[in-house]
Amino acid sequence: MDILGATLRVYVEDLEKAVPFYEGLAGGSALRFERGGVEVAAVGCFLLMSGPESQLEVLRKVTATIAVADVEETRDVLASLGADIVAGPVATPAGRNLIARHPDGVIYEYVDRRAA
């Protein structure tokens, strides 16, 4: 399992106001998509999210997003180490992801850039 990096999850009230700042900070354009009523903008190492509090409350339980080379391989490694695979792998607009609870109780999202 290759860990390629991590993304900082940032919850904002107004995505339109926040995106220009993070684009300037990261030096790139945002990749935008919507999922489950939450608007998302990926900018460099930042993942900005805005939406209904009921949806954000669930997302806040995920500590970080970790980029990996292959989500399915990651699922197998995590399971062999005692992690609980909560959801996935599933296709997303940016690749595939899964949600896992580590044996210490911390929840992470793992993503790859592979098409489903």
C-alpha positions in Angstrom: 0.0 0.0 0.0 1.5 3.3 -1.1 0.4 6.5 0.8 0.9 9.4 -1.6 -0.2 12.3 0.7 -2.9 13.7 2.9 -5.6 16.3 2.3 -6.7 18.8 5.0 -10.5 18.9 5.4 -11.8 22.4 5.7 -15.5 23.1 6.5 -16.7 26.6 5.3 -20.0 28.4 5.4 -19.5 30.1 2.0 -17.6 28.0 -0.6 -17.7 30.8 -3.2 -15.9 33.2 -0.8 -13.4 30.6 0.4 -12.3 29.2 -2.9 -10.4 32.2 -4.3 -8.3 32.4 -1.1 -7.3 28.7 -1.2 -6.7 28.9 -5.0 -4.2 31.8 -4.3 -2.7 29.9 -1.3 -2.3 26.6 -3.2 -1.4 28.2 -6.6 -4.0 26.3 -8.6 -7.6 26.0 -9.6 -10.2 24.2 -7.6 -11.8 20.9 -8.8 -15.4 21.3 -7.9 -18.1 18.7 -7.4 -21.2 18.0 -5.3 -21.9 14.9 -3.3 -24.9 14.2 -1.1 -25.9 17.8 -0.9 -22.4 19.0 0.0 -20.5 21.2 -2.3 -16.8 20.3 -2.5 -13.8 22.1 -3.9 -10.4 20.4 -4.0 -7.6 22.9 -4.1 -4.0 21.6 -3.7 -3.9 19.8 -0.3 -7.2 21.4 0.8 -10.6 19.8 0.6 -13.2 22.6 1.1 -16.7 21.5 2.0 -20.0 23.4 2.5 -23.5 22.3 2.9 -26.3 21.4 5.3 -25.1 20.9 8.9 -26.7 17.5 9.0 -24.4 16.3 6.2 -21.3 18.1 7.5 -21.8 16.6 11.0 -21.2 13.2 9.5 -18.2 14.3 7.4 -16.6 15.9 10.5 -16.2 12.4 12.0 -13.5 11.7 9.3 -10.2 13.0 10.6 -8.3 13.2 7.2 -8.3 12.2 3.6 -5.3 10.0 2.6 -4.3 9.6 -1.0 -3.2 6.1 -1.9 -2.1 4.4 -5.2 -4.9 1.8 -5.0 -8.0 1.8 -2.8 -8.7 -1.9 -3.2 -5.2 -2.8 -2.1 -5.5 -0.4 0.8 -8.8 -2.0 1.9 -7.0 -5.4 2.0 -4.1 -4.0 4.0 -6.3 -2.1 6.4 -8.5 -5.2 7.0 -5.5 -7.4 7.7 -4.3 -4.9 10.3 -7.7 -4.9 12.1 -9.3 -1.8 10.7 -13.1 -1.8 10.1 -14.0 -0.8 6.5 -17.1 1.4 7.1 -17.9 2.1 3.4 -16.5 1.5 0.0 -14.6 1.3 -2.2 -17.0 3.4 -4.2 -16.6 5.7 -7.3 -16.4 9.5 -6.7 -16.0 12.3 -9.2 -12.2 12.4 -8.3 -11.6 8.6 -8.2 -12.5 5.8 -5.8 -12.7 6.1 -2.0 -13.3 4.1 1.2 -13.9 5.0 4.8 -12.1 3.0 7.5 -12.1 3.1 11.3 -8.7 2.2 12.6 -8.4 0.0 15.7 -7.8 3.1 17.8 -11.3 4.4 16.7 -10.0 7.2 14.4 -11.9 7.4 11.1 -10.1 8.2 7.8 -11.0 8.4 4.1 -8.7 6.8 1.6 -8.8 7.9 -2.0 -7.2 7.0 -5.3 -7.4 8.7 -8.7 -8.4 5.6 -10.6 -11.6 5.5 -12.7 -14.2 3.1 -11.5 
